[in-house]
């Protein structure tokens, strides 16, 4: 190995290490801060000692935080199921049926997904009010799917276009219906894409804050991110940093576990060109 190759390797590992530290350190510091209490929270240390779980006990026993977490789980799962269900059918139709304006339709779908949430908030608020869905978790389903469905349709469409048509033609010869082709031919092959897109959609719905803060007004119906933002101390002037860190860890840890479990599916699923016709 030449000197130049050694220098490049050192630079590569140094850059990789810096990226890992910058990415992981905030979450690690949140964990160690959640394990401190009292004045220990304001002492800079990178190892929690002594370990104190009082913040976790306080958060889990305070108000309706546990219910808020289940609200987030309920909404995120429904958004994933509905978004993928609608996106698979829509992307199949767009990829297989030739019609005028198909390219314009895809550009419109992509442009909708690029809108900032604040831009559609006033219109969504009027719609939710007219439908009398204020302070209801159903209102969050409508608002979240404005962004999740265009994203899932766009990504699934890329997979559908690259899908071997021979498999579809063979199924048609055997007398399979369109629904059978989608359920028994497309989805088994596109399973990595379904997992990766579903997980990304779940994370987006789980972490959403603006719509949940605007449309939900009662504490028992709030989602976890809003509940964390509204955590209060024993007095109006106290910011419960320990409780906030503990709640943040509780909300973030499931996402970390999901990503670690499905990381291979995510990587293979995001490779939209992996399926060659």
C-alpha positions, 0 to 999 in steps of 0.5 A, a space after each residue: 500500500 502506497 503512502 497516498 493510499 494510506 493517507 486516503 484511508 486515514 482520511 476516510 475513516 476519520 471522516 466516517 468517525 466524525 459523521 458517526 459522532 455528530 449523528 449519534 452524540 445528540 441521542 447519546 447525550 439525551 439518554 444520559 441526560 434522561 438518567 440524571 435528576 436535580 442539579 446533576 442535569 446541569 453538570 456536564 458529564 458524559 457518563 451518567 452516575 449515579 443512574 436515576 430512572 425517576 425522569 422515566 417514572 415521572 413521564 410515564 405517570 404524568 398526565 396522558 403521555 402513555 396514551 399520547 404515544 399510543 395515539 401516535 402509534 395508531 395514527 402512524 400505522 393507519 397512515 402507512 396502511 392506507 398510503 401504501 394500499 392507495 399508492 400501490 394501485 395508483 402507481 400500477 395504473 400510472 405505470 401500466 396504462 398509457 393516457 394523455 397527461 401521464 407525465 404532467 400527473 407525475 410532475 404534479 404528484 411530485 410537486 405536491 410532496 414538495 410543498 411545505 406543510 405550513 403552506 397547506 395548513 390554512 386550507 386544511 384547517 378550513 377543510 377539517 372545520 367544515 368536515 367537523 373533524 377538529 380535535 379528532 385523530 381522523 383529522 391527522 390522517 387526512 393531513 398526513 396523507 397529503 404528503 405521504 401518498 404522493 411520496 409513496 406513489 412516486 417511489 412505487 411508480 419507479 419500481 413498477 416501471 422497472 418490473 419485468 412485464 413477462 411476469 405480469 403477462 404470464 399471470 394474465 395468461 393464467 387468468 389472474 385478475 389485476 388485483 391478483 397480479 398486484 397482491 401475488 406477483 408485484 407485492 412479493 417481489 417488491 417487498 423490500 420497497 414496501 418495507 422501506 417506504 412503509 418505514 419512512 412513511 411511519 417515521 414521517 407520521 410519527 414525528 409530525 408536529 405542526 398539524 398535530 399541534 393545530 388540529 388537536 386541542 385536548 391532552 388525551 388526544 394529542 400525539 407524542 411529539 406535541 405532548 413532549 413540547 407541552 410538558 410542564 414543570 412544577 411551576 410556570 418558570 420551570 423547564 423539566 429538562 429531565 422529563 423532556 429528555 426521558 420522553 424524547 428517548 421513549 419516543 425515539 427508541 422504537 424508531 431506532 430499533 425499527 431501522 436497525 431491524 429492517 436496515 437491509 430491507 431499507 437499503 435494498 428497497 431504496 435502490 429503485 433501479 435494482 429490478 431490471 426488466 
